[in-house]
Each structure stands twice: as C-alpha cells, then as structure tokens.
Amino acid sequence: MKKTALFFLVLFAGFLATPTMITYVDENADISMAFTANEEENSSKTQLVFEYTFHESHPGNLGLHFLQEQSALIHYYNQAAGLVFLDVLSPPPKRA
C-alpha cells in the first residue's frame, strides 16, 4: 500500500513539476500544451440553457409575501434553538 501511494505521489509531483523543469532547461520551450489541456468544462459540447420565469404579482401582495416568508424563517430558527442543549441524563455527583 505504501509503495502504491509513493508511486502516485511521485507521478503527481512529476506532472506538477514538469513545466517548471522544462522552462529551467530551455527558456524558449513551448509548454502551453501543459496548460491548455482540453477539460470537460471547456468543451464545446457542453451548452447551458437557463430559463427564468417571472410570476405575476401585484404591488399590494409583495409585502404580504415577504412577511409570510420571514414568519416561516423565524419559526424555523425558534424550533432549532430549542435543540441546542441536551437533557442531563447523569445523576449529580456524590458528596465526599
């Protein structure tokens, strides 16, 4: 197990150190290939489509909606605050 871990450590360190070593040996060397490797995030196949829908709301209902959300949020935090301290399950210590 230790030999396998050491092998992967040396391999990983080699991948990290290779562009630096090549630059020290030859300053005119082109190492851009090491930095511009095609990754999944940069592939042209990935296309993201975002859709946002607007809901009809009247100016009078916005305040009511805000208050309902705040009330639900405060209720959640009040419930969670009671769970912070556990009940004492051990008896008190004996007097010496």
MOPAC internal coordinates of N, CA, C and O (Angstrom, degrees):
PM7 1SCF
backbone

  N    0.0000 0     0.00 0     0.00 0    0    0    0
  C    1.4423 1     0.00 0     0.00 0    1    0    0
  C    1.5258 1   110.74 1     0.00 0    2    1    0
  O    1.2310 1   120.61 1   138.28 1    3    2    1
  N    1.3381 1   116.43 1   -41.72 1    3    2    1
  C    1.4557 1   119.72 1  -179.25 1    5    3    2
  C    1.5220 1   111.10 1   -67.54 1    6    5    3
  O    1.2310 1   120.42 1   145.12 1    7    6    5
  N    1.3254 1   116.79 1   -34.88 1    7    6    5
  C    1.4640 1   119.93 1   179.33 1    9    7    6
  C    1.5207 1   110.53 1   -67.83 1   10    9    7
  O    1.2310 1   120.43 1   141.32 1   11   10    9
  N    1.3218 1   116.79 1   -38.68 1   11   10    9
  C    1.4611 1   120.51 1   178.82 1   13   11   10
  C    1.5242 1   110.08 1   -66.16 1   14   13   11
  O    1.2310 1   120.38 1   137.36 1   15   14   13
  N    1.3241 1   116.87 1   -42.64 1   15   14   13
  C    1.4623 1   120.70 1   179.19 1   17   15   14
  C    1.5211 1   110.77 1   -64.37 1   18   17   15
  O    1.2310 1   120.36 1   138.81 1   19   18   17
  N    1.3284 1   116.93 1   -41.19 1   19   18   17
  C    1.4569 1   121.03 1   178.42 1   21   19   18
  C    1.5239 1   110.78 1   -64.65 1   22   21   19
  O    1.2310 1   120.13 1   139.98 1   23   22   21
  N    1.3265 1   117.36 1   -40.02 1   23   22   21
  C    1.4645 1   121.28 1   178.22 1   25   23   22
  C    1.5281 1   110.96 1   -60.02 1   26   25   23
  O    1.2310 1   120.65 1   131.91 1   27   26   25
  N    1.3377 1   116.36 1   -48.09 1   27   26   25
  C    1.4629 1   119.43 1  -178.96 1   29   27   26
  C    1.5259 1   111.68 1   -68.82 1   30   29   27
  O    1.2310 1   120.07 1   148.27 1   31   30   29
  N    1.3285 1   117.47 1   -31.73 1   31   30   29
  C    1.4556 1   120.73 1   176.14 1   33   31   30
  C    1.5233 1   110.95 1   -64.41 1   34   33   31
  O    1.2310 1   120.30 1   133.96 1   35   34   33
  N    1.3155 1   117.03 1   -46.04 1   35   34   33
  C    1.4648 1   121.30 1   179.02 1   37   35   34
  C    1.5240 1   110.29 1   -65.48 1   38   37   35
  O    1.2310 1   120.13 1   138.98 1   39   38   37
  N    1.3175 1   117.35 1   -41.02 1   39   38   37
  C    1.4613 1   121.10 1   178.67 1   41   39   38
  C    1.5293 1   111.05 1   -62.50 1   42   41   39
  O    1.2310 1   119.97 1   134.45 1   43   42   41
  N    1.3231 1   117.66 1   -45.55 1   43   42   41
  C    1.4605 1   121.91 1   179.45 1   45   43   42
  C    1.5270 1   110.85 1   -64.56 1   46   45   43
  O    1.2310 1   120.50 1   135.11 1   47   46   45
  N    1.3237 1   116.65 1   -44.89 1   47   46   45
  C    1.4636 1   120.31 1   178.61 1   49   47   46
  C    1.5201 1   110.70 1   -63.17 1   50   49   47
  O    1.2310 1   120.35 1   144.85 1   51   50   49
  N    1.3261 1   116.94 1   -35.15 1   51   50   49
  C    1.4595 1   120.26 1   176.86 1   53   51   50
  C    1.5186 1   112.20 1   -64.21 1   54   53   51
  O    1.2310 1   120.52 1   138.55 1   55   54   53
  N    1.3371 1   116.61 1   -41.45 1   55   54   53
  C    1.4637 1   119.60 1   177.29 1   57   55   54
  C    1.5257 1   111.25 1   -63.08 1   58   57   55
  O    1.2310 1   120.43 1   143.35 1   59   58   57
  N    1.3205 1   116.78 1   -36.65 1   59   58   57
  C    1.4562 1   119.65 1   179.79 1   61   59   58
  C    1.5275 1   112.37 1   -74.12 1   62   61   59
  O    1.2310 1   120.38 1   143.36 1   63   62   61
  N    1.3135 1   116.88 1   -36.64 1   63   62   61
  C    1.4583 1   120.50 1  -173.78 1   65   63   62
  C    1.5221 1   113.90 1   -88.49 1   66   65   63
  O    1.2310 1   119.27 1   163.15 1   67   66   65
  N    1.3241 1   119.00 1   -16.85 1   67   66   65
  C    1.4683 1   121.25 1  -175.39 1   69   67   66
  C    1.5228 1   113.30 1   -57.90 1   70   69   67
  O    1.2310 1   117.85 1   129.93 1   71   70   69
  N    1.3336 1   121.69 1   -50.07 1   71   70   69
  C    1.4711 1   119.14 1   179.94 1   73   71   70
  C    1.5227 1   112.98 1   -60.68 1   74   73   71
  O    1.2310 1   120.08 1   143.81 1   75   74   73
  N    1.3249 1   117.45 1   -36.19 1   75   74   73
  C    1.4592 1   120.42 1   178.99 1   77   75   74
  C    1.5180 1   111.10 1   -66.99 1   78   77   75
  O    1.2310 1   120.21 1   135.56 1   79   78   77
  N    1.3264 1   117.21 1   -44.44 1   79   78   77
  C    1.4612 1   120.84 1   179.70 1   81   79   78
  C    1.5266 1   111.48 1   -64.05 1   82   81   79
  O    1.2310 1   120.24 1   139.51 1   83   82   81
  N    1.3161 1   117.15 1   -40.49 1   83   82   81
  C    1.4677 1   120.20 1   179.17 1   85   83   82
  C    1.5231 1   110.04 1   -64.32 1   86   85   83
  O    1.2310 1   120.09 1   140.78 1   87   86   85
  N    1.3251 1   117.43 1   -39.22 1   87   86   85
  C    1.4605 1   120.91 1   179.04 1   89   87   86
  C    1.5227 1   110.93 1   -66.18 1   90   89   87
  O    1.2310 1   119.68 1   141.59 1   91   90   89
  N    1.3352 1   118.22 1   -38.41 1   91   90   89
  C    1.4618 1   120.27 1   177.88 1   93   91   90
  C    1.5209 1   111.78 1   -66.65 1   94   93   91
  O    1.2310 1   120.11 1   143.73 1   95   94   93
  N    1.3257 1   117.40 1   -36.27 1   95   94   93
  C    1.4634 1   120.77 1  -178.49 1   97   95   94
  C    1.5234 1   110.48 1   -73.28 1   98   97   95
  O    1.2310 1   120.35 1   132.47 1   99   98   97
  N    1.3277 1   116.94 1   -47.53 1   99   98   97
  C    1.4607 1   121.01 1  -177.53 1  101   99   98
  C    1.5175 1   108.23 1  -137.05 1  102  101   99
  O    1.2310 1   120.43 1   -68.74 1  103  102  101
  N    1.3421 1   116.79 1   111.26 1  103  102  101
  C    1.4570 1   120.48 1  -176.81 1  105  103  102
  C    1.5255 1   112.58 1   -68.81 1  106  105  103
  O    1.2310 1   119.31 1   159.26 1  107  106  105
  N    1.3155 1   118.93 1   -20.74 1  107  106  105
  C    1.4611 1   122.31 1  -178.50 1  109  107  106
  C    1.5250 1   112.47 1   -92.78 1  110  109  107
  O    1.2310 1   119.85 1  -175.80 1  111  110  109
  N    1.2994 1   117.88 1     4.20 1  111  110  109
  C    1.4652 1   120.64 1  -178.13 1  113  111  110
  C    1.5280 1   110.04 1   -70.55 1  114  113  111
  O    1.2310 1   121.06 1   -36.54 1  115  114  113
  N    1.3351 1   115.57 1   143.46 1  115  114  113
  C    1.4582 1   121.66 1   179.89 1  117  115  114
  C    1.5286 1   108.77 1   -92.02 1  118  117  115
  O    1.2310 1   120.56 1   -74.11 1  119  118  117
  N    1.3150 1   116.53 1   105.89 1  119  118  117
  C    1.4665 1   120.52 1   179.65 1  121  119  118
  C    1.5248 1   110.97 1  -108.35 1  122  121  119
  O    1.2310 1   120.13 1  -163.43 1  123  122  121
  N    1.3083 1   117.36 1    16.57 1  123  122  121
  C    1.4656 1   120.06 1  -178.33 1  125  123  122
  C    1.5231 1   111.52 1   -64.76 1  126  125  123
  O    1.2310 1   120.28 1   156.63 1  127  126  125
  N    1.3331 1   117.08 1   -23.37 1  127  126  125
  C    1.4571 1   119.83 1   179.62 1  129  127  126
  C    1.5359 1   110.91 1   -64.54 1  130  129  127
  O    1.2310 1   119.90 1   148.46 1  131  130  129
  N    1.3062 1   117.79 1   -31.54 1  131  130  129
  C    1.4592 1   121.23 1   179.95 1  133  131  130
  C    1.5292 1   111.48 1   -70.67 1  134  133  131
  O    1.2310 1   120.44 1   152.05 1  135  134  133
  N    1.3305 1   116.76 1   -27.95 1  135  134  133
  C    1.4595 1   120.07 1  -177.15 1  137  135  134
  C    1.5207 1   113.36 1   -96.17 1  138  137  135
  O    1.2310 1   119.55 1   161.40 1  139  138  137
  N    1.3311 1   118.46 1   -18.60 1  139  138  137
  C    1.4627 1   120.61 1  -176.06 1  141  139  138
  C    1.5145 1   111.48 1  -109.88 1  142  141  139
  O    1.2310 1   120.13 1  -146.36 1  143  142  141
  N    1.3057 1   117.35 1    33.64 1  143  142  141
  C    1.4625 1   120.22 1   177.34 1  145  143  142
  C    1.5232 1   108.54 1   -65.11 1  146  145  143
  O    1.2310 1   120.64 1   -41.60 1  147  146  145
  N    1.3081 1   116.38 1   138.40 1  147  146  145
  C    1.4590 1   120.88 1  -177.87 1  149  147  146
  C    1.5248 1   109.30 1   -71.88 1  150  149  147
  O    1.2310 1   120.85 1   -58.11 1  151  150  149
  N    1.3150 1   115.99 1   121.89 1  151  150  149
  C    1.4513 1   121.35 1   179.69 1  153  151  150
  C    1.5120 1   109.05 1  -110.34 1  154  153  151
  O    1.2310 1   120.84 1   -11.26 1  155  154  153
  N    1.3057 1   116.00 1   168.74 1  155  154  153
  C    1.4599 1   120.12 1  -179.62 1  157  155  154
  C    1.5198 1   111.64 1   -62.88 1  158  157  155
  O    1.2310 1   119.77 1   142.61 1  159  158  157
  N    1.3212 1   118.05 1   -37.39 1  159  158  157
  C    1.4537 1   120.25 1  -177.49 1  161  159  158
  C    1.5224 1   111.34 1   -66.67 1  162  161  159
  O    1.2310 1   120.08 1   151.32 1  163  162  161
  N    1.3172 1   117.45 1   -28.68 1  163  162  161
  C    1.4514 1   120.66 1  -175.23 1  165  163  162
  C    1.5187 1   113.08 1   -97.11 1  166  165  163
  O    1.2310 1   119.44 1  -177.52 1  167  166  165
  N    1.3000 1   118.67 1     2.48 1  167  166  165
  C    1.4566 1   119.18 1  -176.49 1  169  167  166
  C    1.5163 1   110.47 1   -72.96 1  170  169  167
  O    1.2310 1   120.98 1   -27.99 1  171  170  169
  N    1.3192 1   115.73 1   152.01 1  171  170  169
  C    1.4617 1   120.55 1  -178.45 1  173  171  170
  C    1.5238 1   111.43 1   -79.62 1  174  173  171
  O    1.2310 1   119.79 1   168.92 1  175  174  173
  N    1.3250 1   118.00 1   -11.08 1  175  174  173
  C    1.4578 1   121.01 1  -179.38 1  177  175  174
  C    1.5294 1   111.89 1   -73.69 1  178  177  175
  O    1.2310 1   120.57 1   153.74 1  179  178  177
  N    1.3111 1   116.51 1   -26.26 1  179  178  177
  C    1.4551 1   120.54 1  -177.33 1  181  179  178
  C    1.5215 1   109.58 1   -82.93 1  182  181  179
  O    1.2310 1   120.91 1   -62.87 1  183  182  181
  N    1.3179 1   115.87 1   117.13 1  183  182  181
  C    1.4575 1   120.89 1   176.48 1  185  183  182
  C    1.5219 1   107.85 1  -125.80 1  186  185  183
  O    1.2310 1   120.94 1   -54.21 1  187  186  185
  N    1.3096 1   115.80 1   125.79 1  187  186  185
  C    1.4514 1   120.81 1  -179.77 1  189  187  186
  C    1.5191 1   109.03 1  -101.16 1  190  189  187
  O    1.2310 1   121.04 1   -47.10 1  191  190  189
  N    1.2985 1   115.61 1   132.90 1  191  190  189
  C    1.4560 1   121.25 1   177.46 1  193  191  190
  C    1.5196 1   107.29 1  -120.95 1  194  193  191
  O    1.2310 1   120.89 1   -60.54 1  195  194  193
  N    1.3225 1   115.90 1   119.46 1  195  194  193
  C    1.4496 1   121.37 1   179.30 1  197  195  194
  C    1.5150 1   109.19 1  -107.13 1  198  197  195
  O    1.2310 1   121.26 1   -40.42 1  199  198  197
  N    1.3109 1   115.19 1   139.58 1  199  198  197
  C    1.4535 1   120.28 1   178.62 1  201  199  198
  C    1.5186 1   108.00 1  -131.90 1  202  201  199
  O    1.2310 1   121.07 1   -50.83 1  203  202  201
  N    1.3042 1   115.56 1   129.17 1  203  202  201
  C    1.4538 1   120.99 1   179.44 1  205  203  202
  C    1.5103 1   108.14 1  -121.23 1  206  205  203
  O    1.2310 1   120.54 1   -49.67 1  207  206  205
  N    1.3034 1   116.57 1   130.33 1  207  206  205
  C    1.4609 1   120.06 1   179.97 1  209  207  206
  C    1.5206 1   109.12 1  -110.65 1  210  209  207
  O    1.2310 1   121.06 1   -42.09 1  211  210  209
  N    1.3235 1   115.57 1   137.91 1  211  210  209
  C    1.4534 1   122.26 1   177.00 1  213  211  210
  C    1.5140 1   108.74 1   -96.61 1  214  213  211
  O    1.2310 1   120.73 1   -43.67 1  215  214  213
  N    1.3093 1   116.20 1   136.33 1  215  214  213
  C    1.4505 1   120.69 1   177.46 1  217  215  214
  C    1.5215 1   108.59 1  -101.79 1  218  217  215
  O    1.2310 1   121.31 1   -41.46 1  219  218  217
  N    1.2993 1   115.10 1   138.54 1  219  218  217
  C    1.4586 1   120.22 1   177.45 1  221  219  218
  C    1.5229 1   109.01 1   -66.61 1  222  221  219
  O    1.2310 1   120.48 1   -49.27 1  223  222  221
  N    1.3038 1   116.68 1   130.73 1  223  222  221
  C    1.4568 1   119.87 1   175.82 1  225  223  222
  C    1.5203 1   108.32 1  -145.32 1  226  225  223
  O    1.2310 1   121.31 1   -37.77 1  227  226  225
  N    1.2787 1   115.09 1   142.23 1  227  226  225
  C    1.4569 1   121.12 1   178.33 1  229  227  226
  C    1.5181 1   108.22 1   -93.01 1  230  229  227
  O    1.2310 1   120.01 1   -31.44 1  231  230  229
  N    1.3258 1   117.58 1   148.56 1  231  230  229
  C    1.4708 1   119.36 1  -177.34 1  233  231  230
  C    1.5262 1   113.37 1   -56.99 1  234  233  231
  O    1.2310 1   119.52 1   149.68 1  235  234  233
  N    1.3142 1   118.52 1   -30.32 1  235  234  233
  C    1.4597 1   120.77 1  -179.94 1  237  235  234
  C    1.5131 1   113.12 1   -72.46 1  238  237  235
  O    1.2310 1   119.66 1   156.00 1  239  238  237
  N    1.3282 1   118.25 1   -24.00 1  239  238  237
  C    1.4612 1   121.80 1  -176.65 1  241  239  238
  C    1.5211 1   113.11 1   -87.34 1  242  241  239
  O    1.2310 1   119.81 1   164.35 1  243  242  241
  N    1.3239 1   117.97 1   -15.65 1  243  242  241
  C    1.4637 1   119.89 1  -176.42 1  245  243  242
  C    1.5263 1   111.55 1   -65.08 1  246  245  243
  O    1.2310 1   119.98 1   137.15 1  247  246  245
  N    1.3219 1   117.65 1   -42.85 1  247  246  245
  C    1.4597 1   120.77 1   179.66 1  249  247  246
  C    1.5145 1   111.75 1   -64.53 1  250  249  247
  O    1.2310 1   120.51 1   139.83 1  251  250  249
  N    1.3237 1   116.62 1   -40.17 1  251  250  249
  C    1.4577 1   121.01 1   179.26 1  253  251  250
  C    1.5270 1   110.95 1   -65.33 1  254  253  251
  O    1.2310 1   120.77 1   138.02 1  255  254  253
  N    1.3242 1   116.13 1   -41.98 1  255  254  253
  C    1.4692 1   120.58 1   178.81 1  257  255  254
  C    1.5297 1   110.44 1   -63.24 1  258  257  255
  O    1.2310 1   120.35 1   137.71 1  259  258  257
  N    1.3423 1   116.94 1   -42.29 1  259  258  257
  C    1.4580 1   121.43 1   178.93 1  261  259  258
  C    1.5292 1   110.56 1   -61.76 1  262  261  259
  O    1.2310 1   120.52 1   136.02 1  263  262  261
  N    1.3286 1   116.62 1   -43.98 1  263  262  261
  C    1.4644 1   120.24 1  -179.51 1  265  263  262
  C    1.5209 1   111.84 1   -65.96 1  266  265  263
  O    1.2310 1   119.98 1   143.62 1  267  266  265
  N    1.3219 1   117.64 1   -36.38 1  267  266  265
  C    1.4605 1   120.24 1   178.16 1  269  267  266
  C    1.5223 1   110.86 1   -65.72 1  270  269  267
  O    1.2310 1   120.25 1   138.36 1  271  270  269
  N    1.3339 1   117.14 1   -41.64 1  271  270  269
  C    1.4689 1   120.22 1   178.46 1  273  271  270
  C    1.5211 1   110.48 1   -64.94 1  274  273  271
  O    1.2310 1   119.97 1   136.87 1  275  274  273
  N    1.3389 1   117.66 1   -43.13 1  275  274  273
  C    1.4596 1   120.85 1  -179.50 1  277  275  274
  C    1.5254 1   110.98 1   -64.76 1  278  277  275
  O    1.2310 1   120.40 1   140.93 1  279  278  277
  N    1.3242 1   116.84 1   -39.07 1  279  278  277
  C    1.4592 1   120.59 1   179.07 1  281  279  278
  C    1.5257 1   110.77 1   -63.16 1  282  281  279
  O    1.2310 1   120.62 1   137.45 1  283  282  281
  N    1.3271 1   116.43 1   -42.55 1  283  282  281
  C    1.4648 1   119.95 1   178.75 1  285  283  282
  C    1.5233 1   110.78 1   -65.61 1  286  285  283
  O    1.2310 1   120.30 1   141.80 1  287  286  285
  N    1.3333 1   117.03 1   -38.20 1  287  286  285
  C    1.4604 1   121.24 1  -179.67 1  289  287  286
  C    1.5258 1   110.82 1   -67.39 1  290  289  287
  O    1.2310 1   120.20 1   136.19 1  291  290  289
  N    1.3295 1   117.22 1   -43.81 1  291  290  289
  C    1.4662 1   121.01 1   179.30 1  293  291  290
  C    1.5273 1   110.04 1   -64.80 1  294  293  291
  O    1.2310 1   120.32 1   140.09 1  295  294  293
  N    1.3137 1   117.00 1   -39.91 1  295  294  293
  C    1.4647 1   120.79 1   178.32 1  297  295  294
  C    1.5313 1   110.41 1   -61.40 1  298  297  295
  O    1.2310 1   120.16 1   139.33 1  299  298  297
  N    1.3256 1   117.30 1   -40.67 1  299  298  297
  C    1.4708 1   120.98 1   178.87 1  301  299  298
  C    1.5262 1   110.42 1   -62.42 1  302  301  299
  O    1.2310 1   120.03 1   134.27 1  303  302  301
  N    1.3317 1   117.54 1   -45.73 1  303  302  301
  C    1.4567 1   120.06 1  -178.19 1  305  303  302
  C    1.5293 1   111.47 1   -68.74 1  306  305  303
  O    1.2310 1   119.99 1   146.69 1  307  306  305
  N    1.3196 1   117.62 1   -33.31 1  307  306  305
  C    1.4643 1   119.47 1   176.87 1  309  307  306
  C    1.5208 1   111.20 1   -66.07 1  310  309  307
  O    1.2310 1   120.01 1   142.62 1  311  310  309
  N    1.3154 1   117.58 1   -37.38 1  311  310  309
  C    1.4599 1   120.25 1   177.32 1  313  311  310
  C    1.5215 1   110.63 1   -67.93 1  314  313  311
  O    1.2310 1   120.05 1   138.59 1  315  314  313
  N    1.3277 1   117.51 1   -41.41 1  315  314  313
  C    1.4597 1   121.28 1  -177.49 1  317  315  314
  C    1.5276 1   111.15 1   -69.17 1  318  317  315
  O    1.2310 1   119.57 1   150.81 1  319  318  317
  N    1.3383 1   118.42 1   -29.19 1  319  318  317
  C    1.4593 1   121.27 1  -178.06 1  321  319  318
  C    1.5232 1   111.36 1   -66.84 1  322  321  319
  O    1.2310 1   119.65 1   149.84 1  323  322  321
  N    1.3163 1   118.28 1   -30.16 1  323  322  321
  C    1.4535 1   120.49 1   179.69 1  325  323  322
  C    1.5077 1   113.24 1   -71.97 1  326  325  323
  O    1.2310 1   119.43 1   162.04 1  327  326  325
  N    1.3048 1   118.69 1   -17.96 1  327  326  325
  C    1.4571 1   122.24 1  -176.63 1  329  327  326
  C    1.5242 1   113.33 1   -92.34 1  330  329  327
  O    1.2310 1   119.90 1  -176.11 1  331  330  329
  N    1.3219 1   117.79 1     3.89 1  331  330  329
  C    1.4611 1   120.45 1  -175.79 1  333  331  330
  C    1.5258 1   111.35 1   -70.43 1  334  333  331
  O    1.2310 1   119.91 1   137.85 1  335  334  333
  N    1.3271 1   117.78 1   -42.15 1  335  334  333
  C    1.4574 1   121.36 1  -176.27 1  337  335  334
  C    1.5195 1   109.88 1  -103.24 1  338  337  335
  O    1.2310 1   120.65 1   -46.44 1  339  338  337
  N    1.3226 1   116.36 1   133.56 1  339  338  337
  C    1.4541 1   121.66 1   178.38 1  341  339  338
  C    1.5251 1   110.30 1   -89.20 1  342  341  339
  O    1.2310 1   120.63 1   -22.77 1  343  342  341
  N    1.3121 1   116.41 1   157.23 1  343  342  341
  C    1.4608 1   121.10 1   176.28 1  345  343  342
  C    1.5295 1   109.45 1   -69.66 1  346  345  343
  O    1.2310 1   120.90 1   -33.26 1  347  346  345
  N    1.3306 1   115.88 1   146.74 1  347  346  345
  C    1.4556 1   121.27 1   178.16 1  349  347  346
  C    1.5205 1   107.73 1   -79.49 1  350  349  347
  O    1.2310 1   120.27 1   -60.08 1  351  350  349
  N    1.3207 1   117.08 1   119.92 1  351  350  349
  C    1.4542 1   121.57 1  -176.23 1  353  351  350
  C    1.5218 1   113.16 1  -104.69 1  354  353  351
  O    1.2310 1   119.95 1   171.90 1  355  354  353
  N    1.3159 1   117.71 1    -8.10 1  355  354  353
  C    1.4620 1   119.51 1  -178.10 1  357  355  354
  C    1.5339 1   109.49 1  -100.97 1  358  357  355
  O    1.2310 1   120.02 1   -30.64 1  359  358  357
  N    1.3338 1   117.56 1   149.36 1  359  358  357
  C    1.4663 1   120.27 1   178.79 1  361  359  358
  C    1.5258 1   110.16 1   -73.49 1  362  361  359
  O    1.2310 1   120.20 1   -17.70 1  363  362  361
  N    1.3152 1   117.22 1   162.30 1  363  362  361
  C    1.4656 1   119.34 1   178.57 1  365  363  362
  C    1.5283 1   110.47 1   -67.36 1  366  365  363
  O    1.2310 1   119.63 1   -23.73 1  367  366  365
  N    1.3238 1   118.32 1   156.27 1  367  366  365
  C    1.4687 1   120.46 1  -179.26 1  369  367  366
  C    1.5321 1   111.45 1   -68.53 1  370  369  367
  O    1.2310 1   120.80 1   -28.12 1  371  370  369
  N    1.3249 1   116.08 1   151.88 1  371  370  369
  C    1.4671 1   121.45 1   180.00 1  373  371  370
  C    1.5225 1   109.39 1   -79.27 1  374  373  371
  O    1.2310 1   121.69 1   -32.34 1  375  374  373
  N    1.3248 1   114.37 1   147.66 1  375  374  373
  C    1.4660 1   118.74 1   178.08 1  377  375  374
  C    1.5202 1   109.56 1   -75.83 1  378  377  375
  O    1.2310 1   120.78 1   -38.03 1  379  378  377
  N    1.3023 1   116.11 1   141.97 1  379  378  377
  C    1.4617 1   119.93 1  -179.01 1  381  379  378
  C    1.4922 1   112.80 1   -88.13 1  382  381  379
  O    1.2310 1   120.10 1   180.00 1  383  382  381

